[in-house]
Amino acid sequence: MRKRITSLLLTLAMIFSLVPALGVTASAAEAPEITSGGTYGLHL
Protein backbone atom coordinates (compact mmCIF):
# COMPACT_ATOMS: atom_id res chain seq x y z
CA MET A 1 0.00 0.00 0.00
CA ARG A 2 2.86 2.37 0.77
CA LYS A 3 4.34 1.88 -2.72
CA ARG A 4 1.00 2.70 -4.30
CA ILE A 5 0.71 5.97 -2.36
CA THR A 6 4.30 6.89 -3.17
CA SER A 7 3.79 6.23 -6.87
CA LEU A 8 0.58 8.27 -6.84
CA LEU A 9 2.34 11.22 -5.19
CA LEU A 10 5.23 11.04 -7.66
CA THR A 11 2.79 10.92 -10.58
CA LEU A 12 0.96 13.99 -9.31
CA ALA A 13 4.25 15.81 -8.80
CA MET A 14 5.27 15.08 -12.39
CA ILE A 15 1.90 16.23 -13.75
CA PHE A 16 1.99 19.49 -11.78
CA SER A 17 5.57 20.14 -12.84
CA LEU A 18 4.37 20.20 -16.46
CA VAL A 19 1.74 22.90 -15.83
CA PRO A 20 4.15 25.88 -16.21
CA ALA A 21 5.55 24.41 -19.43
CA LEU A 22 2.06 24.09 -20.88
CA GLY A 23 1.36 27.72 -20.02
CA VAL A 24 4.49 28.90 -21.83
CA THR A 25 3.53 26.87 -24.90
CA ALA A 26 0.04 28.35 -24.94
CA SER A 27 1.32 31.92 -24.65
CA ALA A 28 3.86 31.30 -27.42
CA ALA A 29 1.03 30.22 -29.72
CA GLU A 30 -0.65 33.59 -29.15
CA ALA A 31 2.49 35.64 -29.85
CA PRO A 32 1.96 38.77 -31.97
CA GLU A 33 2.94 38.65 -35.60
CA ILE A 34 6.07 40.55 -36.62
CA THR A 35 5.55 42.49 -39.85
CA SER A 36 7.61 44.97 -41.82
CA GLY A 37 8.86 48.00 -39.94
CA GLY A 38 9.47 46.07 -36.75
CA THR A 39 5.99 46.67 -35.35
CA TYR A 40 4.04 43.97 -33.58
CA GLY A 41 0.56 43.02 -34.68
CA LEU A 42 0.25 45.92 -37.14
CA HIS A 43 -0.23 44.89 -40.76
CA LEU A 44 1.23 47.39 -43.19
N, CA, C and O atoms as a Tripos MOL2 file, in Angstrom:
@<TRIPOS>MOLECULE
protein
  176   175    44     0     0
PROTEIN
NO_CHARGES

@<TRIPOS>ATOM
      1 N           0.8190   -1.1900    0.0000 N.3       1 MET1
      2 CA          0.0000    0.0000    0.0000 C.3       1 MET1
      3 C           0.8690    1.2630    0.0000 C.2       1 MET1
      4 O           0.5230    2.2630   -0.6270 O.2       1 MET1
      5 N           1.9880    1.2040    0.7030 N.am      2 ARG2
      6 CA          2.8650    2.3740    0.7720 C.3       2 ARG2
      7 C           3.4600    2.6860   -0.6030 C.2       2 ARG2
      8 O           3.6170    3.8540   -0.9560 O.2       2 ARG2
      9 N           3.7910    1.6520   -1.3770 N.am      3 LYS3
     10 CA          4.3440    1.8830   -2.7170 C.3       3 LYS3
     11 C           3.3110    2.5270   -3.6320 C.2       3 LYS3
     12 O           3.6470    3.3660   -4.4680 O.2       3 LYS3
     13 N           2.0670    2.1330   -3.4690 N.am      4 ARG4
     14 CA          1.0010    2.7010   -4.2950 C.3       4 ARG4
     15 C           0.8220    4.1890   -3.9950 C.2       4 ARG4
     16 O           0.6580    4.9870   -4.9180 O.2       4 ARG4
     17 N           0.8530    4.5650   -2.7390 N.am      5 ILE5
     18 CA          0.7090    5.9740   -2.3580 C.3       5 ILE5
     19 C           1.9090    6.7750   -2.8470 C.2       5 ILE5
     20 O           1.7550    7.8930   -3.3390 O.2       5 ILE5
     21 N           3.0970    6.2060   -2.7110 N.am      6 THR6
     22 CA          4.3050    6.8870   -3.1710 C.3       6 THR6
     23 C           4.2710    7.0990   -4.6780 C.2       6 THR6
     24 O           4.6250    8.1720   -5.1650 O.2       6 THR6
     25 N           3.8480    6.0810   -5.4130 N.am      7 SER7
     26 CA          3.7880    6.2270   -6.8690 C.3       7 SER7
     27 C           2.7240    7.2350   -7.2760 C.2       7 SER7
     28 O           2.9080    7.9630   -8.2510 O.2       7 SER7
     29 N           1.6140    7.2890   -6.5470 N.am      8 LEU8
     30 CA          0.5770    8.2750   -6.8410 C.3       8 LEU8
     31 C           1.0890    9.6940   -6.5910 C.2       8 LEU8
     32 O           0.8440   10.5940   -7.3950 O.2       8 LEU8
     33 N           1.7940    9.8910   -5.4850 N.am      9 LEU9
     34 CA          2.3440   11.2150   -5.1950 C.3       9 LEU9
     35 C           3.3820   11.6360   -6.2230 C.2       9 LEU9
     36 O           3.4110   12.7950   -6.6380 O.2       9 LEU9
     37 N           4.2310   10.7110   -6.6370 N.am     10 LEU10
     38 CA          5.2250   11.0400   -7.6560 C.3      10 LEU10
     39 C           4.5670   11.3650   -8.9990 C.2      10 LEU10
     40 O           5.0170   12.2630   -9.7120 O.2      10 LEU10
     41 N           3.5120   10.6410   -9.3390 N.am     11 THR11
     42 CA          2.7880   10.9220  -10.5770 C.3      11 THR11
     43 C           2.1680   12.3110  -10.5430 C.2      11 THR11
     44 O           2.2540   13.0600  -11.5160 O.2      11 THR11
     45 N           1.5460   12.6510   -9.4250 N.am     12 LEU12
     46 CA          0.9570   13.9860   -9.3060 C.3      12 LEU12
     47 C           2.0190   15.0780   -9.3600 C.2      12 LEU12
     48 O           1.7950   16.1370   -9.9480 O.2      12 LEU12
     49 N           3.1670   14.8250   -8.7530 N.am     13 ALA13
     50 CA          4.2490   15.8110   -8.7960 C.3      13 ALA13
     51 C           4.7380   16.0230  -10.2260 C.2      13 ALA13
     52 O           5.0220   17.1520  -10.6240 O.2      13 ALA13
     53 N           4.8370   14.9430  -10.9970 N.am     14 MET14
     54 CA          5.2740   15.0790  -12.3930 C.3      14 MET14
     55 C           4.2370   15.8220  -13.2260 C.2      14 MET14
     56 O           4.5960   16.6340  -14.0780 O.2      14 MET14
     57 N           2.9580   15.5520  -12.9900 N.am     15 ILE15
     58 CA          1.9020   16.2340  -13.7470 C.3      15 ILE15
     59 C           1.9080   17.7300  -13.4400 C.2      15 ILE15
     60 O           1.8270   18.5570  -14.3490 O.2      15 ILE15
     61 N           2.0030   18.0740  -12.1450 N.am     16 PHE16
     62 CA          1.9880   19.4920  -11.7780 C.3      16 PHE16
     63 C           3.2670   20.2130  -12.1800 C.2      16 PHE16
     64 O           3.2660   21.4370  -12.3080 O.2      16 PHE16
     65 N           4.3480   19.4870  -12.3790 N.am     17 SER17
     66 CA          5.5700   20.1410  -12.8440 C.3      17 SER17
     67 C           5.4720   20.5090  -14.3170 C.2      17 SER17
     68 O           6.2210   21.3640  -14.7880 O.2      17 SER17
     69 N           4.5620   19.8790  -15.0510 N.am     18 LEU18
     70 CA          4.3670   20.2020  -16.4640 C.3      18 LEU18
     71 C           3.4540   21.4030  -16.6790 C.2      18 LEU18
     72 O           3.4310   21.9630  -17.7760 O.2      18 LEU18
     73 N           2.7100   21.8090  -15.6710 N.am     19 VAL19
     74 CA          1.7440   22.9040  -15.8270 C.3      19 VAL19
     75 C           2.4070   24.2050  -16.2840 C.2      19 VAL19
     76 O           1.8800   24.8340  -17.2020 O.2      19 VAL19
     77 N           3.5280   24.6500  -15.7050 N.am     20 PRO20
     78 CA          4.1510   25.8790  -16.2090 C.3      20 PRO20
     79 C           4.6250   25.7490  -17.6580 C.2      20 PRO20
     80 O           4.5490   26.7170  -18.4140 O.2      20 PRO20
     81 N           5.1000   24.5970  -18.0500 N.am     21 ALA21
     82 CA          5.5530   24.4080  -19.4320 C.3      21 ALA21
     83 C           4.3850   24.5060  -20.4000 C.2      21 ALA21
     84 O           4.5370   25.0470  -21.4940 O.2      21 ALA21
     85 N           3.2330   23.9960  -20.0200 N.am     22 LEU22
     86 CA          2.0600   24.0920  -20.8800 C.3      22 LEU22
     87 C           1.5930   25.5330  -21.0090 C.2      22 LEU22
     88 O           1.1040   25.9320  -22.0660 O.2      22 LEU22
     89 N           1.7320   26.3070  -19.9650 N.am     23 GLY23
     90 CA          1.3580   27.7210  -20.0190 C.3      23 GLY23
     91 C           2.2640   28.5090  -20.9420 C.2      23 GLY23
     92 O           1.7900   29.3890  -21.6600 O.2      23 GLY23
     93 N           3.5400   28.2210  -20.9410 N.am     24 VAL24
     94 CA          4.4890   28.8950  -21.8330 C.3      24 VAL24
     95 C           4.1830   28.5410  -23.2760 C.2      24 VAL24
     96 O           4.2490   29.4040  -24.1520 O.2      24 VAL24
     97 N           3.8530   27.2930  -23.5340 N.am     25 THR25
     98 CA          3.5250   26.8680  -24.8990 C.3      25 THR25
     99 C           2.2750   27.5640  -25.3920 C.2      25 THR25
    100 O           2.2190   27.9850  -26.5470 O.2      25 THR25
    101 N           1.2790   27.6930  -24.5450 N.am     26 ALA26
    102 CA          0.0360   28.3500  -24.9440 C.3      26 ALA26
    103 C           0.2670   29.8320  -25.2160 C.2      26 ALA26
    104 O          -0.3020   30.3720  -26.1640 O.2      26 ALA26
    105 N           1.0780   30.4940  -24.4200 N.am     27 SER27
    106 CA          1.3190   31.9150  -24.6540 C.3      27 SER27
    107 C           2.1860   32.1340  -25.8910 C.2      27 SER27
    108 O           2.0700   33.1700  -26.5460 O.2      27 SER27
    109 N           3.0470   31.1830  -26.2180 N.am     28 ALA28
    110 CA          3.8600   31.3040  -27.4230 C.3      28 ALA28
    111 C           2.9950   31.1560  -28.6690 C.2      28 ALA28
    112 O           3.2970   31.7490  -29.7040 O.2      28 ALA28
    113 N           1.9370   30.3830  -28.5840 N.am     29 ALA29
    114 CA          1.0340   30.2170  -29.7230 C.3      29 ALA29
    115 C           0.2620   31.4970  -29.9950 C.2      29 ALA29
    116 O          -0.1820   31.7160  -31.1220 O.2      29 ALA29
    117 N           0.0920   32.3410  -28.9960 N.am     30 GLU30
    118 CA         -0.6480   33.5900  -29.1490 C.3      30 GLU30
    119 C           0.2720   34.7900  -29.3380 C.2      30 GLU30
    120 O          -0.1580   35.9300  -29.1590 O.2      30 GLU30
    121 N           1.5250   34.5520  -29.6960 N.am     31 ALA31
    122 CA          2.4910   35.6390  -29.8530 C.3      31 ALA31
    123 C           2.0750   36.5470  -31.0110 C.2      31 ALA31
    124 O           1.5370   36.0700  -32.0110 O.2      31 ALA31
    125 N           2.3200   37.8360  -30.8820 N.am     32 PRO32
    126 CA          1.9600   38.7650  -31.9660 C.3      32 PRO32
    127 C           2.8250   38.5300  -33.2060 C.2      32 PRO32
    128 O           3.9650   38.0730  -33.1220 O.2      32 PRO32
    129 N           2.2520   38.8510  -34.3280 N.am     33 GLU33
    130 CA          2.9420   38.6520  -35.6000 C.3      33 GLU33
    131 C           3.8870   39.8260  -35.8690 C.2      33 GLU33
    132 O           3.5150   40.9860  -35.6960 O.2      33 GLU33
    133 N           5.0910   39.5160  -36.2880 N.am     34 ILE34
    134 CA          6.0660   40.5550  -36.6160 C.3      34 ILE34
    135 C           5.9470   40.8410  -38.1120 C.2      34 ILE34
    136 O           6.0930   39.9440  -38.9420 O.2      34 ILE34
    137 N           5.6800   42.0980  -38.4410 N.am     35 THR35
    138 CA          5.5460   42.4890  -39.8490 C.3      35 THR35
    139 C           6.6340   43.4990  -40.1860 C.2      35 THR35
    140 O           7.4980   43.7910  -39.3590 O.2      35 THR35
    141 N           6.5890   44.0220  -41.3840 N.am     36 SER36
    142 CA          7.6090   44.9700  -41.8160 C.3      36 SER36
    143 C           7.5920   46.2190  -40.9480 C.2      36 SER36
    144 O           6.5350   46.6340  -40.4740 O.2      36 SER36
    145 N           8.7410   46.8100  -40.7430 N.am     37 GLY37
    146 CA          8.8630   47.9980  -39.9390 C.3      37 GLY37
    147 C           9.1340   47.7100  -38.4770 C.2      37 GLY37
    148 O           9.3160   48.6350  -37.6860 O.2      37 GLY37
    149 N           9.1640   46.4300  -38.1050 N.am     38 GLY38
    150 CA          9.4700   46.0650  -36.7510 C.3      38 GLY38
    151 C           8.3320   46.2620  -35.7710 C.2      38 GLY38
    152 O           8.5570   46.1950  -34.5630 O.2      38 GLY38
    153 N           7.1130   46.5030  -36.2460 N.am     39 THR39
    154 CA          5.9890   46.6720  -35.3470 C.3      39 THR39
    155 C           5.3340   45.3380  -35.0870 C.2      39 THR39
    156 O           5.4370   44.4230  -35.9030 O.2      39 THR39
    157 N           4.6730   45.2190  -33.9750 N.am     40 TYR40
    158 CA          4.0390   43.9700  -33.5810 C.3      40 TYR40
    159 C           2.5290   44.0600  -33.7870 C.2      40 TYR40
    160 O           1.8720   44.9760  -33.2920 O.2      40 TYR40
    161 N           1.9990   43.0980  -34.5220 N.am     41 GLY41
    162 CA          0.5570   43.0200  -34.6790 C.3      41 GLY41
    163 C          -0.0260   44.0460  -35.6190 C.2      41 GLY41
    164 O          -1.2450   44.0650  -35.7870 O.2      41 GLY41
    165 N           0.7580   44.8950  -36.2410 N.am     42 LEU42
    166 CA          0.2520   45.9160  -37.1420 C.3      42 LEU42
    167 C           0.5750   45.5030  -38.5660 C.2      42 LEU42
    168 O           1.7430   45.3550  -38.9240 O.2      42 LEU42
    169 N          -0.4480   45.3200  -39.3720 N.am     43 HIS43
    170 CA         -0.2350   44.8900  -40.7580 C.3      43 HIS43
    171 C          -0.1080   46.1210  -41.6440 C.2      43 HIS43
    172 O          -1.0150   46.9510  -41.7000 O.2      43 HIS43
    173 N           1.0010   46.2320  -42.3200 N.am     44 LEU44
    174 CA          1.2350   47.3910  -43.1870 C.3      44 LEU44
    175 C           1.0040   47.0450  -44.6350 C.2      44 LEU44
    176 O           1.1560   47.9020  -45.5060 O.2      44 LEU44
@<TRIPOS>BOND
     1     1     2 1
     2     2     3 1
     3     3     4 2
     4     3     5 am
     5     5     6 1
     6     6     7 1
     7     7     8 2
     8     7     9 am
     9     9    10 1
    10    10    11 1
    11    11    12 2
    12    11    13 am
    13    13    14 1
    14    14    15 1
    15    15    16 2
    16    15    17 am
    17    17    18 1
    18    18    19 1
    19    19    20 2
    20    19    21 am
    21    21    22 1
    22    22    23 1
    23    23    24 2
    24    23    25 am
    25    25    26 1
    26    26    27 1
    27    27    28 2
    28    27    29 am
    29    29    30 1
    30    30    31 1
    31    31    32 2
    32    31    33 am
    33    33    34 1
    34    34    35 1
    35    35    36 2
    36    35    37 am
    37    37    38 1
    38    38    39 1
    39    39    40 2
    40    39    41 am
    41    41    42 1
    42    42    43 1
    43    43    44 2
    44    43    45 am
    45    45    46 1
    46    46    47 1
    47    47    48 2
    48    47    49 am
    49    49    50 1
    50    50    51 1
    51    51    52 2
    52    51    53 am
    53    53    54 1
    54    54    55 1
    55    55    56 2
    56    55    57 am
    57    57    58 1
    58    58    59 1
    59    59    60 2
    60    59    61 am
    61    61    62 1
    62    62    63 1
    63    63    64 2
    64    63    65 am
    65    65    66 1
    66    66    67 1
    67    67    68 2
    68    67    69 am
    69    69    70 1
    70    70    71 1
    71    71    72 2
    72    71    73 am
    73    73    74 1
    74    74    75 1
    75    75    76 2
    76    75    77 am
    77    77    78 1
    78    78    79 1
    79    79    80 2
    80    79    81 am
    81    81    82 1
    82    82    83 1
    83    83    84 2
    84    83    85 am
    85    85    86 1
    86    86    87 1
    87    87    88 2
    88    87    89 am
    89    89    90 1
    90    90    91 1
    91    91    92 2
    92    91    93 am
    93    93    94 1
    94    94    95 1
    95    95    96 2
    96    95    97 am
    97    97    98 1
    98    98    99 1
    99    99   100 2
   100    99   101 am
   101   101   102 1
   102   102   103 1
   103   103   104 2
   104   103   105 am
   105   105   106 1
   106   106   107 1
   107   107   108 2
   108   107   109 am
   109   109   110 1
   110   110   111 1
   111   111   112 2
   112   111   113 am
   113   113   114 1
   114   114   115 1
   115   115   116 2
   116   115   117 am
   117   117   118 1
   118   118   119 1
   119   119   120 2
   120   119   121 am
   121   121   122 1
   122   122   123 1
   123   123   124 2
   124   123   125 am
   125   125   126 1
   126   126   127 1
   127   127   128 2
   128   127   129 am
   129   129   130 1
   130   130   131 1
   131   131   132 2
   132   131   133 am
   133   133   134 1
   134   134   135 1
   135   135   136 2
   136   135   137 am
   137   137   138 1
   138   138   139 1
   139   139   140 2
   140   139   141 am
   141   141   142 1
   142   142   143 1
   143   143   144 2
   144   143   145 am
   145   145   146 1
   146   146   147 1
   147   147   148 2
   148   147   149 am
   149   149   150 1
   150   150   151 1
   151   151   152 2
   152   151   153 am
   153   153   154 1
   154   154   155 1
   155   155   156 2
   156   155   157 am
   157   157   158 1
   158   158   159 1
   159   159   160 2
   160   159   161 am
   161   161   162 1
   162   162   163 1
   163   163   164 2
   164   163   165 am
   165   165   166 1
   166   166   167 1
   167   167   168 2
   168   167   169 am
   169   169   170 1
   170   170   171 1
   171   171   172 2
   172   171   173 am
   173   173   174 1
   174   174   175 1
   175   175   176 2
@<TRIPOS>SUBSTRUCTURE
     1 MET1         2 RESIDUE 1 A MET
     2 ARG2         6 RESIDUE 1 A ARG
     3 LYS3        10 RESIDUE 1 A LYS
     4 ARG4        14 RESIDUE 1 A ARG
     5 ILE5        18 RESIDUE 1 A ILE
     6 THR6        22 RESIDUE 1 A THR
     7 SER7        26 RESIDUE 1 A SER
     8 LEU8        30 RESIDUE 1 A LEU
     9 LEU9        34 RESIDUE 1 A LEU
    10 LEU10       38 RESIDUE 1 A LEU
    11 THR11       42 RESIDUE 1 A THR
    12 LEU12       46 RESIDUE 1 A LEU
    13 ALA13       50 RESIDUE 1 A ALA
    14 MET14       54 RESIDUE 1 A MET
    15 ILE15       58 RESIDUE 1 A ILE
    16 PHE16       62 RESIDUE 1 A PHE
    17 SER17       66 RESIDUE 1 A SER
    18 LEU18       70 RESIDUE 1 A LEU
    19 VAL19       74 RESIDUE 1 A VAL
    20 PRO20       78 RESIDUE 1 A PRO
    21 ALA21       82 RESIDUE 1 A ALA
    22 LEU22       86 RESIDUE 1 A LEU
    23 GLY23       90 RESIDUE 1 A GLY
    24 VAL24       94 RESIDUE 1 A VAL
    25 THR25       98 RESIDUE 1 A THR
    26 ALA26      102 RESIDUE 1 A ALA
    27 SER27      106 RESIDUE 1 A SER
    28 ALA28      110 RESIDUE 1 A ALA
    29 ALA29      114 RESIDUE 1 A ALA
    30 GLU30      118 RESIDUE 1 A GLU
    31 ALA31      122 RESIDUE 1 A ALA
    32 PRO32      126 RESIDUE 1 A PRO
    33 GLU33      130 RESIDUE 1 A GLU
    34 ILE34      134 RESIDUE 1 A ILE
    35 THR35      138 RESIDUE 1 A THR
    36 SER36      142 RESIDUE 1 A SER
    37 GLY37      146 RESIDUE 1 A GLY
    38 GLY38      150 RESIDUE 1 A GLY
    39 THR39      154 RESIDUE 1 A THR
    40 TYR40      158 RESIDUE 1 A TYR
    41 GLY41      162 RESIDUE 1 A GLY
    42 LEU42      166 RESIDUE 1 A LEU
    43 HIS43      170 RESIDUE 1 A HIS
    44 LEU44      174 RESIDUE 1 A LEU
